[in-house]
Amino acid sequence: MNRLLIPVLTASLIALGACAQPVGDSNRDATRIAASNPALTGGELKGTRWRLMSYGTYSAPQHVIDDLQNVAFLQFDAKEQRFGGSTGCNRFFGEYRQIGDAEISIGQMGSTRMACLGQLDQQERDVLDLLSHATAYGVAEDQLTIATADGRSLTFAAVGPDTQQRYHCDGGENLDTTYSPLTGQLVLRRGDGKATTLLPEPKADGASFTNDSYRFWSKGDGALFEDLTTASQQQCRREASEQ
């Protein structure tokens, strides 16, 4: 994958409201769109992170550029009627409103500013344009579909929450881990408070994560922690969860 990111003005706002529908605008096409796509039947949006899988026309969807460092996703806050996420390059945010059973209206949107070249730039433009013109949606099992009146859609897969664990090791050290199903990465924090990110590595049994300095492998309540810089290892045991 050819990707080049050039920081321009991180965390600055970019106005996207010109192409967005104001909240409360009529979604007169939503009923027609929903009738043509059985997946657009509404459903629960809050409390779930949705990882973007594809976007574009129904007949020729585009697959998302896969990058664990910056995953394209969407999340809704039903209480505040707001949403946020990432295009795979920049973070975005805005407001929305559910109307009726399966209609959705997207208000003014904003985004951070990071220059994204090539395919990633096109993906960002398309995703933001699709969101700003959304009229209907549907949740079916672990999949979310958001559609526009002109026959385009975004398809997302549900992603669970991050999980945190503490391990006691035979060398006397405590390890805290945070696993993100969104990125597939494991953040490991040693007893000295320093955190490091480990990437998943293929393994037939258990779960294994590694970087240039460490390897962490776990199965059930047990784990093996290897410090690759000193060629040492510790057997560890997961702390029981509080009920």
GROMACS elastic network, one bead per residue, 0.5 to 0.9 nm:
[ bonds ]
;  ai    aj funct       b0    kb
    1    65     6  0.79573   500
    1    66     6  0.85899   500
    1   119     6  0.89457   500
    2   117     6  0.88021   500
    2   118     6  0.74685   500
    2   119     6  0.78395   500
    2   120     6  0.86997   500
    3   116     6  0.76555   500
    3   117     6  0.66644   500
    3   118     6  0.69110   500
    3   119     6  0.75945   500
    3   120     6  0.68120   500
    4   115     6  0.83776   500
    4   116     6  0.63437   500
    4   117     6  0.57838   500
    4   118     6  0.78235   500
    4   120     6  0.84767   500
    5    89     6  0.79589   500
    5   114     6  0.69273   500
    5   115     6  0.58351   500
    5   116     6  0.50982   500
    5   117     6  0.67521   500
    6   114     6  0.63289   500
    6   115     6  0.51832   500
    6   116     6  0.67935   500
    6   117     6  0.84236   500
    7    10     6  0.64763   500
    7   113     6  0.76665   500
    7   114     6  0.50564   500
    7   115     6  0.61807   500
    7   116     6  0.88156   500
    8   113     6  0.63625   500
    8   114     6  0.54398   500
    8   115     6  0.62672   500
    9    12     6  0.57296   500
    9    13     6  0.88543   500
    9   112     6  0.76685   500
    9   113     6  0.55076   500
    9   114     6  0.65115   500
    9   115     6  0.88380   500
   10    13     6  0.87611   500
   10    90     6  0.89229   500
   10   112     6  0.59732   500
   10   113     6  0.55001   500
   10   114     6  0.62225   500
   11    91     6  0.85272   500
   11   111     6  0.78492   500
   11   113     6  0.64844   500
   11   114     6  0.86158   500
   12   111     6  0.74324   500
   12   112     6  0.51388   500
   12   113     6  0.58609   500
   13   110     6  0.58928   500
   13   111     6  0.54132   500
   13   112     6  0.53688   500
   13   113     6  0.68107   500
   14   109     6  0.84009   500
   14   110     6  0.54455   500
   14   111     6  0.52958   500
   14   112     6  0.65272   500
   14   113     6  0.67695   500
   15    18     6  0.74559   500
   15   108     6  0.80623   500
   15   109     6  0.68729   500
   15   110     6  0.55349   500
   15   111     6  0.74471   500
   16    19     6  0.61984   500
   16    20     6  0.66581   500
   16   108     6  0.65101   500
   16   109     6  0.52570   500
   16   110     6  0.57783   500
   16   111     6  0.78185   500
   16   128     6  0.84109   500
   16   132     6  0.83000   500
   17    21     6  0.75676   500
   17    22     6  0.80223   500
   17   107     6  0.73641   500
   17   109     6  0.56887   500
   17   110     6  0.76564   500
   17   132     6  0.82156   500
   18    21     6  0.82065   500
   18   108     6  0.79150   500
   19   108     6  0.83998   500
   19   129     6  0.72651   500
   19   132     6  0.62909   500
   19   133     6  0.76026   500
   20    23     6  0.89271   500
   20   106     6  0.65734   500
   20   107     6  0.59437   500
   20   108     6  0.56304   500
   20   109     6  0.70484   500
   20   129     6  0.80074   500
   20   131     6  0.80941   500
   20   133     6  0.63022   500
   20   134     6  0.89474   500
   21    24     6  0.83228   500
   21    25     6  0.65220   500
   21   105     6  0.68163   500
   21   106     6  0.58089   500
   21   107     6  0.54870   500
   21   108     6  0.70773   500
   21   132     6  0.63358   500
   21   133     6  0.65535   500
   21   134     6  0.84503   500
   22    25     6  0.57488   500
   22    96     6  0.88808   500
   22   105     6  0.74486   500
   22   106     6  0.66356   500
   22   108     6  0.63472   500
   23    26     6  0.88703   500
   23    95     6  0.75547   500
   23    96     6  0.63407   500
   23    97     6  0.63682   500
   23   105     6  0.56372   500
   23   106     6  0.58751   500
   23   108     6  0.78499   500
   24    27     6  0.85807   500
   24    96     6  0.89466   500
   24    97     6  0.73034   500
   24    99     6  0.84559   500
   24   105     6  0.67369   500
   24   106     6  0.86906   500
   24   107     6  0.82790   500
   25   105     6  0.70125   500
   25   106     6  0.89875   500
   25   107     6  0.89889   500
   26    29     6  0.85959   500
   26   105     6  0.82688   500
   27    30     6  0.54444   500
   27    31     6  0.81372   500
   27    99     6  0.84369   500
   27   103     6  0.69971   500
   27   104     6  0.77535   500
   27   105     6  0.72735   500
   27   134     6  0.89933   500
   27   135     6  0.58521   500
   27   136     6  0.82382   500
   27   149     6  0.87633   500
   28    31     6  0.68905   500
   28    32     6  0.80709   500
   28   135     6  0.84581   500
   28   149     6  0.89907   500
   29    32     6  0.53712   500
   29    33     6  0.61869   500
   29    34     6  0.86221   500
   29   135     6  0.71214   500
   29   136     6  0.85153   500
   29   148     6  0.85270   500
   29   149     6  0.57427   500
   30    33     6  0.50930   500
   30    34     6  0.59896   500
   30    35     6  0.85015   500
   30   102     6  0.76764   500
   30   103     6  0.58719   500
   30   104     6  0.82775   500
   30   134     6  0.89059   500
   30   135     6  0.52772   500
   30   136     6  0.52477   500
   30   137     6  0.87599   500
   30   147     6  0.86227   500
   30   148     6  0.79918   500
   30   149     6  0.67717   500
   31    34     6  0.51475   500
   31    35     6  0.61557   500
   31    36     6  0.87787   500
   31   102     6  0.81201   500
   31   103     6  0.77666   500
   31   135     6  0.89653   500
   31   136     6  0.78855   500
   32    35     6  0.51690   500
   32    36     6  0.64856   500
   32    37     6  0.89536   500
   32   149     6  0.82771   500
   33    36     6  0.52559   500
   33    37     6  0.64394   500
   33    40     6  0.78972   500
   33   135     6  0.82004   500
   33   136     6  0.70540   500
   33   147     6  0.76391   500
   33   148     6  0.76794   500
   33   149     6  0.62595   500
   33   150     6  0.86261   500
   33   151     6  0.76855   500
   34    37     6  0.52023   500
   34    38     6  0.65988   500
   34    39     6  0.76187   500
   34    40     6  0.50228   500
   34    41     6  0.68331   500
   34   102     6  0.74523   500
   34   103     6  0.85429   500
   34   136     6  0.65749   500
   34   137     6  0.78302   500
   34   138     6  0.85894   500
   34   147     6  0.85739   500
   35    38     6  0.66093   500
   35    40     6  0.78963   500
   35    41     6  0.89996   500
   36    40     6  0.86313   500
   37    40     6  0.58346   500
   37    41     6  0.86190   500
   38    41     6  0.67799   500
   38   138     6  0.84990   500
   39    42     6  0.83851   500
   39   137     6  0.77653   500
   39   138     6  0.54379   500
   39   139     6  0.70999   500
   39   140     6  0.66092   500
   39   144     6  0.84048   500
   39   145     6  0.69037   500
   40    43     6  0.88910   500
   40   102     6  0.64099   500
   40   103     6  0.86991   500
   40   136     6  0.63964   500
   40   139     6  0.72082   500
   40   140     6  0.85099   500
   40   144     6  0.87277   500
   40   145     6  0.67486   500
   40   146     6  0.75952   500
   40   147     6  0.78987   500
   41   101     6  0.69233   500
   41   102     6  0.52604   500
   41   103     6  0.87640   500
   41   136     6  0.83120   500
   41   137     6  0.66278   500
   41   139     6  0.68837   500
   41   140     6  0.81410   500
   42    45     6  0.86599   500
   42    98     6  0.88801   500
   42   100     6  0.85945   500
   42   101     6  0.53899   500
   42   103     6  0.71426   500
   42   104     6  0.88713   500
   42   136     6  0.76993   500
   42   137     6  0.55051   500
   42   139     6  0.59419   500
   42   140     6  0.86962   500
   43   101     6  0.76171   500
   43   102     6  0.73003   500
   43   137     6  0.81302   500
   43   138     6  0.59549   500
   43   139     6  0.51329   500
   43   140     6  0.78523   500
   43   144     6  0.89771   500
   44    47     6  0.85149   500
   44    48     6  0.88730   500
   44   138     6  0.86558   500
   44   139     6  0.68740   500
   45    48     6  0.67064   500
   45    49     6  0.89685   500
   45    75     6  0.80303   500
   45    76     6  0.62824   500
   45    77     6  0.82801   500
   45    78     6  0.74664   500
   45   139     6  0.77120   500
   45   144     6  0.84887   500
   46    49     6  0.84383   500
   46    75     6  0.74000   500
   46    76     6  0.52312   500
   46    77     6  0.57578   500
   46    78     6  0.54369   500
   46    79     6  0.85387   500
   47    75     6  0.76870   500
   47    76     6  0.70597   500
   47    77     6  0.73039   500
   47    78     6  0.82199   500
   48    74     6  0.87042   500
   48    75     6  0.63318   500
   48    76     6  0.73722   500
   48   158     6  0.64982   500
   48   159     6  0.67094   500
   48   160     6  0.69158   500
   48   161     6  0.78094   500
   49    73     6  0.69402   500
   49    74     6  0.60203   500
   49    76     6  0.77461   500
   49    85     6  0.87980   500
   49   157     6  0.83355   500
   49   158     6  0.59559   500
   49   159     6  0.52738   500
   49   160     6  0.68560   500
   49   161     6  0.76731   500
   49   182     6  0.79546   500
   50    72     6  0.87332   500
   50    73     6  0.54041   500
   50    74     6  0.51019   500
   50    75     6  0.61540   500
   50    85     6  0.89134   500
   50   142     6  0.89359   500
   50   143     6  0.80933   500
   50   144     6  0.73643   500
   50   155     6  0.89170   500
   50   156     6  0.53301   500
   50   157     6  0.53287   500
   50   159     6  0.57607   500
   50   160     6  0.88609   500
   50   182     6  0.85440   500
   51    71     6  0.74225   500
   51    72     6  0.60928   500
   51    74     6  0.64762   500
   51    75     6  0.88646   500
   51   155     6  0.84439   500
   51   156     6  0.51066   500
   51   157     6  0.51670   500
   51   158     6  0.63425   500
   51   159     6  0.65254   500
   51   182     6  0.69785   500
   52    55     6  0.79376   500
   52    63     6  0.89058   500
   52    64     6  0.68995   500
   52    71     6  0.81301   500
   52    72     6  0.54858   500
   52    73     6  0.51526   500
   52    74     6  0.73350   500
   52    87     6  0.84711   500
   52   154     6  0.72449   500
   52   155     6  0.60479   500
   52   157     6  0.65447   500
   53    62     6  0.86323   500
   53    63     6  0.62482   500
   53    64     6  0.56466   500
   53    65     6  0.89294   500
   53    72     6  0.83207   500
   53    73     6  0.87934   500
   53   154     6  0.77621   500
   53   155     6  0.56480   500
   53   156     6  0.52668   500
   53   157     6  0.66857   500
   54    61     6  0.59907   500
   54    62     6  0.53337   500
   54    64     6  0.54558   500
   54   153     6  0.82959   500
   54   154     6  0.59216   500
   54   155     6  0.52881   500
   54   156     6  0.72014   500
   55    58     6  0.83974   500
   55    60     6  0.87306   500
   55    61     6  0.52618   500
   55    62     6  0.52265   500
   55    63     6  0.67670   500
   55    64     6  0.75099   500
   55   123     6  0.86974   500
   55   126     6  0.79509   500
   55   127     6  0.71072   500
   55   130     6  0.82677   500
   55   152     6  0.74127   500
   55   153     6  0.56153   500
   55   155     6  0.61964   500
   55   156     6  0.89906   500
   56    59     6  0.83786   500
   56    60     6  0.66900   500
   56    62     6  0.57922   500
   56    63     6  0.89059   500
   56   126     6  0.76206   500
   56   127     6  0.83770   500
   56   130     6  0.80205   500
   56   151     6  0.84651   500
   56   152     6  0.51279   500
   56   153     6  0.55748   500
   56   154     6  0.66693   500
   57    60     6  0.53017   500
   57    61     6  0.53626   500
   57    62     6  0.81416   500
   57   150     6  0.87357   500
   57   151     6  0.59978   500
   57   153     6  0.62219   500
   57   154     6  0.87965   500
   58    61     6  0.59637   500
   58   151     6  0.66014   500
   58   152     6  0.60032   500
   58   153     6  0.67166   500
   59   152     6  0.89975   500
   61   152     6  0.85188   500
   61   153     6  0.81953   500
   61   154     6  0.85675   500
   62   123     6  0.87274   500
   63    66     6  0.86967   500
   64    72     6  0.78025   500
   64    88     6  0.84029   500
   64   120     6  0.89811   500
   64   123     6  0.75652   500
   65    71     6  0.86900   500
   65    72     6  0.84631   500
   65    88     6  0.74887   500
   65   119     6  0.79436   500
   65   120     6  0.70558   500
   65   123     6  0.79787   500
   66    70     6  0.85875   500
   66    71     6  0.71785   500
   66    72     6  0.84439   500
   66    88     6  0.82291   500
   67    70     6  0.56775   500
   67    71     6  0.58263   500
   67    72     6  0.84050   500
   67    88     6  0.72754   500
   67   183     6  0.84277   500
   68    71     6  0.56262   500
   68   182     6  0.84093   500
   68   183     6  0.51507   500
   68   184     6  0.73462   500
   68   185     6  0.78126   500
   68   199     6  0.88767   500
   69    88     6  0.86255   500
   69   183     6  0.73327   500
   70    86     6  0.75593   500
   70    87     6  0.83600   500
   70    88     6  0.51887   500
   70    89     6  0.63819   500
   70    90     6  0.85419   500
   70   183     6  0.79424   500
   71    86     6  0.67960   500
   71    87     6  0.74783   500
   71    88     6  0.50193   500
   71    89     6  0.80383   500
   71   182     6  0.73051   500
   71   183     6  0.65413   500
   72    85     6  0.70729   500
   72    89     6  0.76689   500
   72    90     6  0.89741   500
   72    91     6  0.88881   500
   73    84     6  0.83783   500
   73    85     6  0.51875   500
   73    86     6  0.53489   500
   73    87     6  0.68167   500
   73    88     6  0.76780   500
   73   156     6  0.77197   500
   73   182     6  0.83354   500
   74    83     6  0.71627   500
   74    84     6  0.58506   500
   74    86     6  0.67210   500
   74    87     6  0.86407   500
   74   156     6  0.81889   500
   75    82     6  0.87556   500
   75    83     6  0.55901   500
   75    84     6  0.55157   500
   75    85     6  0.59918   500
   76    80     6  0.89078   500
   76    81     6  0.74397   500
   76    82     6  0.60598   500
   76    84     6  0.66421   500
   76    85     6  0.87802   500
   76    96     6  0.87197   500
   77    80     6  0.56795   500
   77    81     6  0.56632   500
   77    82     6  0.51862   500
   77    83     6  0.57426   500
   77    84     6  0.83832   500
   78    82     6  0.67254   500
   78    83     6  0.82877   500
   78    96     6  0.89439   500
   78    97     6  0.88554   500
   79    82     6  0.79161   500
   80    83     6  0.86645   500
   80    95     6  0.82655   500
   81    94     6  0.87967   500
   81    95     6  0.57764   500
   81    96     6  0.56170   500
   81    97     6  0.63336   500
   81    98     6  0.87195   500
   82    93     6  0.74295   500
   82    94     6  0.56715   500
   82    96     6  0.57306   500
   82    97     6  0.83162   500
   83    92     6  0.84058   500
   83    93     6  0.56132   500
   83    94     6  0.55308   500
   83    95     6  0.59328   500
   83    96     6  0.70323   500
   84    91     6  0.73528   500
   84    92     6  0.55225   500
   84    94     6  0.64761   500
   84    95     6  0.86444   500
   85    88     6  0.89851   500
   85    90     6  0.85499   500
   85    91     6  0.56236   500
   85    92     6  0.54845   500
   85    93     6  0.65304   500
   86    89     6  0.65210   500
   86    90     6  0.55885   500
   86    92     6  0.57785   500
   86    93     6  0.85945   500
   86   111     6  0.88840   500
   86   124     6  0.88069   500
   87    90     6  0.57166   500
   87    91     6  0.65549   500
   87    92     6  0.74908   500
   87   120     6  0.85560   500
   87   123     6  0.72679   500
   87   124     6  0.52690   500
   87   125     6  0.86534   500
   87   127     6  0.66249   500
   87   128     6  0.75951   500
   88    91     6  0.79854   500
   88   120     6  0.73055   500
   88   123     6  0.80725   500
   88   124     6  0.72171   500
   89   113     6  0.89625   500
   89   114     6  0.69564   500
   89   115     6  0.81623   500
   89   116     6  0.65591   500
   89   120     6  0.70749   500
   89   121     6  0.79839   500
   89   123     6  0.89992   500
   89   124     6  0.70845   500
   90   111     6  0.65400   500
   90   112     6  0.55436   500
   90   113     6  0.63642   500
   90   114     6  0.60088   500
   90   115     6  0.84634   500
   90   116     6  0.84011   500
   90   124     6  0.77856   500
   91   110     6  0.85998   500
   91   111     6  0.56202   500
   91   112     6  0.55474   500
   91   113     6  0.82761   500
   92   109     6  0.70649   500
   92   110     6  0.56136   500
   92   112     6  0.64854   500
   92   128     6  0.85160   500
   93   108     6  0.87725   500
   93   109     6  0.57232   500
   93   110     6  0.54410   500
   93   111     6  0.62985   500
   94   106     6  0.75667   500
   94   107     6  0.64337   500
   94   108     6  0.58726   500
   94   110     6  0.61922   500
   94   111     6  0.87455   500
   95   105     6  0.86345   500
   95   106     6  0.61477   500
   95   107     6  0.51188   500
   95   108     6  0.66009   500
   95   109     6  0.70844   500
   96   104     6  0.70133   500
   96   105     6  0.55215   500
   96   107     6  0.55345   500
   96   108     6  0.85871   500
   97   103     6  0.84473   500
   97   104     6  0.57131   500
   97   105     6  0.51876   500
   97   106     6  0.66323   500
   97   107     6  0.79971   500
   98   101     6  0.77625   500
   98   102     6  0.73861   500
   98   103     6  0.58282   500
   98   105     6  0.64719   500
   99   102     6  0.68843   500
   99   104     6  0.57505   500
   99   105     6  0.73803   500
  100   103     6  0.59103   500
  100   104     6  0.84037   500
  102   135     6  0.85602   500
  102   136     6  0.55647   500
  102   137     6  0.55567   500
  102   138     6  0.64471   500
  103   134     6  0.86113   500
  103   135     6  0.56582   500
  103   137     6  0.62709   500
  103   138     6  0.88616   500
  104   134     6  0.65951   500
  104   135     6  0.51592   500
  104   136     6  0.53232   500
  104   137     6  0.66695   500
  104   146     6  0.85621   500
  105   132     6  0.83807   500
  105   133     6  0.80644   500
  105   134     6  0.64458   500
  105   135     6  0.59632   500
  105   136     6  0.81000   500
  106   109     6  0.79781   500
  106   131     6  0.70696   500
  106   132     6  0.58147   500
  106   133     6  0.72435   500
  106   134     6  0.66152   500
  106   135     6  0.81308   500
  107   132     6  0.74359   500
  108   132     6  0.79746   500
  109   128     6  0.86982   500
  109   132     6  0.76439   500
  115   121     6  0.76293   500
  116   119     6  0.83296   500
  116   120     6  0.58122   500
  116   122     6  0.84807   500
  116   124     6  0.81639   500
  117   120     6  0.59124   500
  117   122     6  0.79160   500
  118   121     6  0.54682   500
  118   122     6  0.66673   500
  118   123     6  0.88531   500
  119   122     6  0.51415   500
  119   123     6  0.60929   500
  119   124     6  0.86544   500
  120   124     6  0.62241   500
  120   125     6  0.87115   500
  121   124     6  0.52148   500
  121   125     6  0.63637   500
  121   126     6  0.87404   500
  122   125     6  0.51382   500
  122   126     6  0.61512   500
  122   127     6  0.85487   500
  123   126     6  0.52201   500
  123   127     6  0.60307   500
  123   128     6  0.85598   500
  124   127     6  0.52385   500
  124   128     6  0.61233   500
  124   129     6  0.84284   500
  125   128     6  0.54715   500
  125   129     6  0.60974   500
  125   130     6  0.85980   500
  126   129     6  0.51332   500
  126   130     6  0.60540   500
  126   131     6  0.86084   500
  127   130     6  0.51619   500
  127   131     6  0.62035   500
  127   132     6  0.86209   500
  127   154     6  0.76693   500
  128   131     6  0.51642   500
  128   132     6  0.61182   500
  128   133     6  0.87287   500
  129   132     6  0.51780   500
  129   133     6  0.64011   500
  129   134     6  0.87474   500
  130   133     6  0.53130   500
  130   134     6  0.61422   500
  130   146     6  0.84938   500
  130   147     6  0.76994   500
  130   148     6  0.67564   500
  130   152     6  0.72237   500
  130   153     6  0.69674   500
  130   154     6  0.73643   500
  131   134     6  0.51713   500
  131   135     6  0.89265   500
  131   146     6  0.78432   500
  131   147     6  0.83885   500
  131   148     6  0.81528   500
  131   153     6  0.87944   500
  131   154     6  0.81384   500
  132   148     6  0.89388   500
  133   147     6  0.82203   500
  133   148     6  0.56940   500
  133   149     6  0.76680   500
  134   137     6  0.79899   500
  134   146     6  0.64385   500
  134   147     6  0.55016   500
  134   149     6  0.73900   500
  134   152     6  0.89624   500
  134   153     6  0.81922   500
  135   146     6  0.76251   500
  135   147     6  0.61099   500
  135   148     6  0.52048   500
  135   149     6  0.63455   500
  136   145     6  0.83661   500
  136   146     6  0.59235   500
  136   147     6  0.52990   500
  136   148     6  0.66728   500
  136   149     6  0.81204   500
  137   144     6  0.72396   500
  137   145     6  0.54352   500
  137   147     6  0.59922   500
  137   148     6  0.89118   500
  138   143     6  0.82027   500
  138   144     6  0.57663   500
  138   145     6  0.53131   500
  138   146     6  0.67083   500
  138   147     6  0.87840   500
  139   142     6  0.72303   500
  139   143     6  0.57331   500
  139   145     6  0.65513   500
  140   143     6  0.53174   500
  140   144     6  0.65150   500
  140   145     6  0.83297   500
  141   144     6  0.83155   500
  141   158     6  0.86548   500
  142   156     6  0.83832   500
  142   157     6  0.57733   500
  142   158     6  0.50196   500
  142   159     6  0.82823   500
  143   155     6  0.70392   500
  143   156     6  0.56137   500
  143   158     6  0.60015   500
  144   154     6  0.80720   500
  144   155     6  0.57792   500
  144   157     6  0.63544   500
  144   158     6  0.74484   500
  145   153     6  0.66701   500
  145   154     6  0.56862   500
  145   156     6  0.63898   500
  146   152     6  0.85235   500
  146   153     6  0.53965   500
  146   154     6  0.51980   500
  146   155     6  0.66491   500
  146   156     6  0.84971   500
  147   150     6  0.83995   500
  147   151     6  0.69650   500
  147   152     6  0.57036   500
  147   154     6  0.64819   500
  147   155     6  0.88298   500
  148   151     6  0.58353   500
  148   152     6  0.53939   500
  148   153     6  0.61596   500
  148   154     6  0.89908   500
  149   152     6  0.73772   500
  159   181     6  0.62614   500
  159   182     6  0.59772   500
  160   163     6  0.88407   500
  160   180     6  0.82912   500
  160   181     6  0.62333   500
  160   182     6  0.75478   500
  161   179     6  0.88944   500
  161   180     6  0.71350   500
  161   181     6  0.70225   500
  161   182     6  0.81971   500
  162   178     6  0.65569   500
  162   179     6  0.55214   500
  162   181     6  0.64015   500
  162   182     6  0.80595   500
  163   177     6  0.80836   500
  163   178     6  0.55777   500
  163   179     6  0.52965   500
  163   180     6  0.68412   500
  163   181     6  0.84713   500
  164   176     6  0.72137   500
  164   177     6  0.55598   500
  164   179     6  0.65112   500
  165   175     6  0.82730   500
  165   176     6  0.58045   500
  165   177     6  0.52704   500
  165   178     6  0.66133   500
  165   179     6  0.85723   500
  165   238     6  0.69431   500
  165   239     6  0.72071   500
  165   240     6  0.89235   500
  165   241     6  0.82582   500
  166   174     6  0.69753   500
  166   175     6  0.56630   500
  166   177     6  0.63472   500
  166   237     6  0.83964   500
  166   238     6  0.58357   500
  166   239     6  0.55110   500
  166   240     6  0.85201   500
  167   173     6  0.84067   500
  167   174     6  0.56444   500
  167   175     6  0.50642   500
  167   176     6  0.63922   500
  167   177     6  0.81112   500
  167   221     6  0.87620   500
  167   222     6  0.84502   500
  167   223     6  0.79645   500
  167   236     6  0.58629   500
  167   237     6  0.51794   500
  167   239     6  0.55361   500
  168   171     6  0.85379   500
  168   172     6  0.69928   500
  168   173     6  0.62297   500
  168   175     6  0.65768   500
  168   235     6  0.85341   500
  168   236     6  0.53341   500
  168   237     6  0.52579   500
  168   238     6  0.64133   500
  168   239     6  0.68510   500
  169   172     6  0.55241   500
  169   173     6  0.53199   500
  169   174     6  0.60844   500
  169   175     6  0.76145   500
  169   223     6  0.86194   500
  169   224     6  0.86398   500
  169   225     6  0.82959   500
  169   234     6  0.60372   500
  169   235     6  0.55715   500
  169   237     6  0.62495   500
  169   238     6  0.87916   500
  170   173     6  0.72461   500
  170   234     6  0.60279   500
  170   235     6  0.56943   500
  170   236     6  0.61297   500
  170   237     6  0.83970   500
  171   174     6  0.88860   500
  171   233     6  0.88317   500
  171   234     6  0.61939   500
  171   235     6  0.79148   500
  171   236     6  0.85874   500
  173   190     6  0.75131   500
  173   191     6  0.60072   500
  173   234     6  0.88544   500
  173   236     6  0.88196   500
  174   189     6  0.87011   500
  174   190     6  0.65744   500
  174   191     6  0.55144   500
  174   236     6  0.85319   500
  175   188     6  0.69038   500
  175   189     6  0.58351   500
  175   191     6  0.62665   500
  175   236     6  0.85689   500
  176   187     6  0.82306   500
  176   188     6  0.58444   500
  176   189     6  0.50939   500
  176   190     6  0.66513   500
  176   191     6  0.82236   500
  177   186     6  0.66294   500
  177   187     6  0.56018   500
  177   189     6  0.62922   500
  177   190     6  0.88910   500
  178   185     6  0.84286   500
  178   186     6  0.56628   500
  178   187     6  0.51043   500
  178   188     6  0.66203   500
  178   189     6  0.85840   500
  179   182     6  0.89215   500
  179   183     6  0.86603   500
  179   184     6  0.70622   500
  179   185     6  0.60424   500
  179   187     6  0.64417   500
  179   188     6  0.87569   500
  180   183     6  0.56524   500
  180   184     6  0.54707   500
  180   185     6  0.56855   500
  180   186     6  0.64746   500
  180   187     6  0.83091   500
  181   185     6  0.74209   500
  182   185     6  0.81064   500
  183   186     6  0.86845   500
  184   199     6  0.72382   500
  184   200     6  0.65697   500
  185   197     6  0.68253   500
  185   198     6  0.59252   500
  185   199     6  0.50552   500
  185   200     6  0.61763   500
  185   209     6  0.76506   500
  186   196     6  0.83968   500
  186   197     6  0.57868   500
  186   198     6  0.51543   500
  186   199     6  0.65093   500
  186   200     6  0.76261   500
  186   209     6  0.68586   500
  186   210     6  0.87645   500
  187   195     6  0.65730   500
  187   196     6  0.56461   500
  187   198     6  0.61588   500
  187   199     6  0.88746   500
  188   194     6  0.82816   500
  188   195     6  0.55050   500
  188   196     6  0.53971   500
  188   197     6  0.62712   500
  188   198     6  0.73021   500
  188   216     6  0.86682   500
  189   192     6  0.78672   500
  189   193     6  0.58660   500
  189   194     6  0.55077   500
  189   196     6  0.64653   500
  189   197     6  0.88684   500
  190   193     6  0.55289   500
  190   194     6  0.58323   500
  190   195     6  0.66574   500
  190   196     6  0.86187   500
  191   194     6  0.75500   500
  192   195     6  0.88761   500
  196   211     6  0.86145   500
  196   214     6  0.88377   500
  197   209     6  0.89441   500
  197   210     6  0.82534   500
  197   211     6  0.73655   500
  198   209     6  0.53093   500
  198   211     6  0.51649   500
  198   212     6  0.87659   500
  198   214     6  0.76622   500
  198   215     6  0.76347   500
  198   216     6  0.81405   500
  199   208     6  0.84345   500
  199   209     6  0.51265   500
  199   210     6  0.53721   500
  199   211     6  0.63568   500
  200   203     6  0.88507   500
  200   207     6  0.77956   500
  200   208     6  0.59670   500
  200   210     6  0.64559   500
  200   211     6  0.89434   500
  201   207     6  0.81815   500
  201   208     6  0.57465   500
  201   209     6  0.55202   500
  201   210     6  0.67146   500
  202   207     6  0.83637   500
  202   208     6  0.72345   500
  202   209     6  0.86435   500
  203   206     6  0.69708   500
  203   207     6  0.68354   500
  203   208     6  0.64602   500
  204   207     6  0.84281   500
  205   208     6  0.85991   500
  205   219     6  0.77836   500
  206   217     6  0.68574   500
  206   218     6  0.56877   500
  206   220     6  0.79278   500
  207   216     6  0.81692   500
  207   217     6  0.55504   500
  207   218     6  0.53825   500
  207   219     6  0.65096   500
  208   215     6  0.71840   500
  208   216     6  0.57300   500
  208   218     6  0.65975   500
  209   214     6  0.82691   500
  209   215     6  0.57060   500
  209   216     6  0.52946   500
  209   217     6  0.64109   500
  210   213     6  0.76563   500
  210   214     6  0.56131   500
  210   216     6  0.63205   500
  210   217     6  0.86250   500
  211   214     6  0.55790   500
  211   215     6  0.66305   500
  211   228     6  0.89943   500
  212   215     6  0.84115   500
  212   228     6  0.73283   500
  212   229     6  0.81920   500
  213   226     6  0.85160   500
  213   227     6  0.61577   500
  213   228     6  0.50594   500
  213   229     6  0.55951   500
  213   230     6  0.88879   500
  214   225     6  0.74048   500
  214   226     6  0.56078   500
  214   228     6  0.52777   500
  214   229     6  0.75626   500
  215   224     6  0.80611   500
  215   225     6  0.60223   500
  215   226     6  0.50794   500
  215   227     6  0.67653   500
  215   228     6  0.71652   500
  216   223     6  0.70946   500
  216   224     6  0.58711   500
  216   226     6  0.63624   500
  216   227     6  0.89241   500
  217   222     6  0.85925   500
  217   223     6  0.54476   500
  217   224     6  0.52006   500
  217   225     6  0.65951   500
  217   226     6  0.85825   500
  218   221     6  0.74140   500
  218   222     6  0.57606   500
  218   224     6  0.63416   500
  218   225     6  0.86280   500
  218   236     6  0.88539   500
  219   222     6  0.55535   500
  219   223     6  0.62190   500
  220   223     6  0.80037   500
  220   238     6  0.83977   500
  221   236     6  0.85334   500
  221   237     6  0.57966   500
  221   239     6  0.79299   500
  221   240     6  0.85547   500
  222   235     6  0.75449   500
  222   236     6  0.58819   500
  222   238     6  0.61252   500
  223   234     6  0.84454   500
  223   235     6  0.60809   500
  223   237     6  0.61551   500
  223   238     6  0.75191   500
  224   233     6  0.69378   500
  224   234     6  0.58874   500
  224   236     6  0.59035   500
  224   237     6  0.87406   500
  225   232     6  0.85164   500
  225   233     6  0.54809   500
  225   234     6  0.52376   500
  225   235     6  0.64769   500
  225   236     6  0.70779   500
  226   229     6  0.88538   500
  226   230     6  0.86926   500
  226   231     6  0.71239   500
  226   232     6  0.58087   500
  226   234     6  0.64951   500
  226   235     6  0.89170   500
  227   230     6  0.57267   500
  227   231     6  0.57895   500
  227   232     6  0.53359   500
  227   233     6  0.60278   500
  227   234     6  0.85959   500
  228   232     6  0.68250   500
  228   233     6  0.83782   500
  229   232     6  0.80072   500
  230   233     6  0.87655   500
  238   241     6  0.87418   500
